[in-house]
């Protein structure tokens, strides 16, 4: 997953009031961030598994698995990527995240 945005890899202290501003409720903001982080994590996992599938061999021994440099490089690349929750927060704070509330029917 190519991230051209500059997203920090470490945790940053944030003001809860700023996170609650777009929705008016911190709990709604947290749910939105949770759902987006899950989407990002699932997409990254699918992408990683697809790339690692090429290296899968039923006859691999432990030595062959540890010696596969390309597989190690792919895994290291994904380890260096920002965590999904940090990406979700970045998108939310910059207005790049689209969300909507489900409307209940009033009778």
Legacy VTK file of the C-alpha trace (Angstrom):
# vtk DataFile Version 3.0
C-alpha trace
ASCII
DATASET POLYDATA
POINTS 107 float
0.000 0.000 0.000
1.650 3.163 -1.186
1.140 6.018 1.262
2.200 9.281 -0.338
0.849 11.173 2.657
3.245 11.866 5.481
1.783 9.909 8.362
3.814 9.588 11.550
4.736 6.074 12.702
4.531 6.977 16.360
1.730 7.915 18.693
0.844 11.577 19.009
-1.098 13.103 21.886
-4.305 14.563 20.526
-6.966 16.799 22.034
-10.237 14.890 22.382
-12.209 18.054 21.633
-10.610 18.241 18.181
-11.521 14.625 17.434
-15.099 15.186 18.574
-15.581 18.386 16.534
-16.607 16.886 13.169
-19.310 14.641 14.643
-20.161 16.532 17.804
-19.658 13.365 19.851
-16.367 11.699 20.799
-17.975 8.242 20.800
-19.216 8.630 17.241
-15.751 9.800 16.193
-14.155 6.761 17.840
-16.557 4.387 16.075
-15.804 6.015 12.726
-12.058 5.726 13.359
-12.446 2.110 14.496
-14.348 1.114 11.367
-11.916 2.884 9.042
-8.884 1.351 10.778
-10.445 -2.103 10.334
-10.982 -1.415 6.624
-7.354 -0.340 6.203
-6.032 -3.338 8.163
-8.128 -5.786 6.132
-6.961 -4.253 2.848
-3.305 -4.366 3.933
-3.639 -7.976 5.096
-5.250 -9.009 1.810
-2.515 -7.254 -0.163
0.267 -8.809 1.933
-1.204 -12.309 1.674
-1.509 -11.925 -2.089
2.159 -10.962 -2.370
3.316 -13.741 -0.026
1.192 -16.326 -1.857
3.781 -16.273 -4.659
6.392 -17.564 -2.234
4.277 -20.352 -0.785
5.570 -23.816 -1.519
4.318 -27.024 0.038
7.832 -28.486 0.127
9.537 -25.638 1.978
11.805 -26.587 4.814
12.556 -24.218 7.672
15.931 -23.291 6.149
14.328 -22.354 2.832
11.731 -20.170 4.535
14.327 -18.199 6.492
16.579 -17.739 3.449
13.974 -16.180 1.167
15.225 -12.576 1.004
12.392 -11.239 -1.158
9.775 -12.493 1.258
11.649 -10.915 4.163
11.858 -7.573 2.336
8.109 -7.587 1.627
7.361 -8.327 5.277
9.726 -5.576 6.463
8.057 -3.097 4.106
4.671 -3.753 5.693
6.126 -3.571 9.196
7.440 -0.061 8.458
4.057 1.188 7.260
2.034 3.386 9.630
-0.478 1.503 11.735
-4.070 1.496 10.412
-5.378 3.498 13.361
-2.847 6.278 12.711
-3.849 6.377 9.029
-7.540 6.554 9.996
-6.919 9.414 12.430
-4.861 11.280 9.813
-7.663 10.919 7.244
-10.295 11.978 9.787
-8.376 15.076 10.908
-7.696 16.197 7.332
-11.258 15.701 6.110
-10.272 12.878 3.736
-12.630 10.418 5.417
-16.234 10.222 4.235
-18.831 8.988 6.701
-22.553 9.301 7.192
-25.030 8.600 9.949
-27.758 6.036 9.494
-31.098 7.794 9.630
-33.800 6.213 11.768
-37.409 6.409 10.676
-39.601 8.628 12.860
-43.271 7.773 13.079
LINES 1 108
107 0 1 2 3 4 5 6 7 8 9 10 11 12 13 14 15 16 17 18 19 20 21 22 23 24 25 26 27 28 29 30 31 32 33 34 35 36 37 38 39 40 41 42 43 44 45 46 47 48 49 50 51 52 53 54 55 56 57 58 59 60 61 62 63 64 65 66 67 68 69 70 71 72 73 74 75 76 77 78 79 80 81 82 83 84 85 86 87 88 89 90 91 92 93 94 95 96 97 98 99 100 101 102 103 104 105 106
